[in-house]
Amino acid sequence: MASLKELSQREILFTGGHRLCAGCPAPIVVKQVLLAAPHAPIVVNPTCCLEISSAVFPYTAWKVPYYHNAFENAAAVASGIDAAITALRRRGKLDENKKFSVIAIGGDGGTYDIGFQALSGMLERGHRVLYVCYDNGAYMNTGIQRSGATPYGAWTTTSHVGDAQKGKQQHRKDLAWIAAAHGAYVANASLHNWRDLMRKVEKALNYDGPSFINVQAPCPRGWRFPEDKTVEIARLGTECCFYPLYEVEDRGRKWVINYVPRNKIPVTEYLKPQGRFAHFFQKGNEYLIEEFQAEVDRRWEHLQRLAKMSEDL
């Protein structure tokens, strides 16, 4: 990967002046992804916070070819672009030496839930496309409704905290593991570790096949924390192993953990700064913390076993 000095001299392909919130993780993720792209980027973006705030006609923050599509079909549109590039090359209408980085970028609502069918099809068919999900754990663009990525116990406007329930009643879907079952190159990353994220983007876009990168993207508005703490919250998510950094290669046979915390912190250090988990710390709700910690530990231990098995192969 290029050095920090080299990266600082590259053109920023996502400009300022957009309408995204202060502290929003999406532009941080986008800038890192586009800086790391090894070839000319073509971006596909479904309806989401990023789209509605960066591409309001006649203005745009994108300095690359950019396609806005419906909420559910980013992966399908990206697949079509990949197929078109192949067809044009076959007909001799596109220079064989001209390479492109086809990238779909969506939030968790348009990826985990509404766009999941199209994503699964893209991965199964083997299109040379990178799908990046900036995972902020809810439908932030439409009012902070719960999604498949929303953590257990989290408050959202559709998983209330009260006598009937204490936030979301299910644990979050692990989409990276589902994507790995398709045989694609898959990675979990976080915006706070830019070097790890950009290395994975470069690797994915040089991979001869489909790829999926899930990026931890804390949202100040939906998660209820100060807007200057986005990167710090992301770091805490990785240090407690709620959002571990790893990658999957060789059609799901090779699992590599990219970062092991020196001193794994308890989940309370991650949960406490976020207002969406404020009820966890009320008397009588201790069981919520215990359940959250147990699930994080279970998934982390399972990931470690997969990585150990990969080493033994």
Disulfide bonds with the S-S distance in Angstrom:
none
